[in-house]
């Protein structure tokens, strides 16, 4: 699961005008992966290459109890909710931001092999959708497609920025699926992942500034808030 993690961000932005704008929701959607890649860079959490470990990719996420346990993800959701509360002063925005953070663990539980935990420890869970490539591809594209469609239906604004965002998302996903397997998961690999998150998030902030919810009226629609 890569761009599929952004589906809840689009969905939350579609539900209500009180949700944070799309850029902030993109941060929420991949927050625990931002943290994991940063932690892996300094050795706090770890991954390794094990060719054939799943049909979709050779990455073994064998040590990430802080970011990818259910309790750890929930803590990130609460922390991000507090940050959004400080920025927006809006309880509805806080709830939706926290839910988008928490959605990351649920989608990973569906797609990963058993490598996730509830609160750390040896017992690991995961439904293993990555072992069924056609199903995994169909699920990810369907999630994103439906979420983007709903976001477009529920918001107003120019099509160009969101078309660019979706195009870049699909290009990144195509590289993820069809590109060569990584030879190493050291600093260059991790920094490239963070760069990809950053590019997508920057474009999402741009999109959020160009669109407003259909329930918003008045002069405020000319310059939507973050």
N, C-alpha and C positions, 0 to 999 in steps of 0.2 A: 504494500500500500504506500503510494507516494502522493500523487495529486488527489487521490480519493480522500485524503485527510482534509482537503480544502472544501469538500462538499458541505460539511456542517457550517463552515464560515459563510458560504453563499446562502444556505438555508436560513441561518440566523438573521442575516441581513435582509432576507425577504420577509420574515415573519412580522417584524414590527419596526417602525421608524425609531423606536427607542433603543434598538440594538446598536452597538458600536458600528462605526463605518467599516467598510470591507478590509482596509489595511490592518486595523487593530484585530479584526477577527482572523485574518491570515496569521498574525503573530500567535494568537491563541491556538489555532489549529495545529501548528508545528512547534509549540513552545517546548514540549518535552524532548523533541528531537534536536532543537537548538541546544538545549541543555546537555543532552546526551553527547552530541558531537563535540561540544566544548569540553565536557568532562573526559571524553575519550582522548582528546588532545593532550591532557595533562595526567592521564592514567588513573583518574578517579573511577571511571567505568571502562569497560573493555568489550571489544569485538574481535573476531578473527575470521580468516578465510577457511572454509571447509567445503571444497568442491563437492557438489551433489547433495548437500545437506537439505536443500529443498529444490524442487524442479525449477523454480523461478530465479533463484539467486544463491550464491555460495556464502552468504554472510551468516555467521554464527554469533548471535547476540547473547553471549553466555554470561555476561556480568553487567547488568544495569538495573540493580534493585532500587536505586534512588529515583531515577526518571521513569522507569517503566513497570514498577509495581503499581498495583491499583491504589494503594495508600499513598505512594509517592506522587502519582499523577494527580490524585485528589488534592494533595498539598500544593502542587503547582497551580491547580485550578483555584484554590482558595487564595493563594498569594496573588495570582493574576487578577482575580476578582477585586481584591483590595486595591490594587493599582488602578483598575478601571474605575473604582469608586472614587478614588482621589482625582481622576481626570474628568469624569463625567458628572459626578454627584447624582447618579441615576441608578436606582436599585434594579430596574429592569435590565439595563445595560450590563450591570454586574452579573446577574443571573445568566444571561445569554453568553457572555464572555467565558464564564466559568464552565458552562455546559460544553462549549466548543473545545475548551482545553481537555475536559474529561472524555470527550468523544474519541480522542486520539487512542486511548487505551482500548476502548471497545473495538475500534476498527483494527487495531493491531491484534487483539485477541482473535478476531475472525480470520485474519490473514496469516499470522505467524504460526510456525511450528510451536510446540510447547516450550517456550522460553520466557514467558511472562510469569510473574508471581503476584500474589495478593499483597504480601507485605515483606518481600524478601524470602529467604529460606530456600530449601531444596525442592519443594513441590512446585512444579512449573506447569503452566496451562497454555493452550492455544489450539485453535481448530484446524490450522494448517491449510488454508485455502491456497497458499502459494504452491502446494503440491499438485494443484489442478490448474495449469496455466490458462486454458481457455475460459474456465469459469472465473478465475481471478481477474483476467483482462475484462471480461464482460461486466463483472460486478463493479470494477473501478470506473470504467467508462460510463456505466449506467448511473452510478452515484453522482459523478461530476456533471454529466449531461442533464439529469433531472434537476439538480441543484441550480445550475446556471440558468436553465430555462425558467425556473421559478423566480430566481432573482431578477431576471429580465422582465418577467411578467409583473413583478411587484414594485419595480423601480422605474424611474424615468431618467433619460440622459442619452448622450451620444453613444452610438454602437462601437465606434472606433476603438476607444480605450479598452473596453471589455473584450473585443475581438482580438486585440493584441495580447491581452492577458491569457485568454484561452489558447491562442496559438502557441505562446511560449510554454504554457503548461503542457500541452500535448507534445511539443518538441522535447521537453525535458523527460516526459514519460516514455517517449519513443526511444530516446537514448538509454534510459534505464532498462527498458525491455529488450531492445534489439542491439545495443552496443556490446562491445567485448566485455567479458567479465573482468573485474579488477584484478590486478596482479598483487596488490598490496593494499592494506587498509591503514596505512600510516598517515602522517600529517597531510600530505598532498590530497589524498582521498577525502579526508575529513574536512579540509578547508574548501575543497570543491563543493562538497555537500552544503556547507554553510553559505557559500557564494550563491548556489542555486536557490536556497531558501531566501536569501537576501534579495536577489533579482525579482523573484515572484512576489515577495512582500512589497517591494518598492512599487512595482506596477499596480498591485492591489490598492496601495494608498492613493495612487493617481486615479484609479477607477473610482474609488470611494469619493474623491473630490468632484467627480464629474456626474455623479448620479445621486438621486434623492428618492426617498420612498414616496409612493403614490399618495399616501395619506398626508404628506407634508404640503402645506399651502402657504401662500404669501411670499414676501420678499426673501425669506430664508432659503428658498429653494435655489436661489441664484448662487449661493456660496455655502454648500452643505458642510456641516461640521465634521471633524474627524471622528 
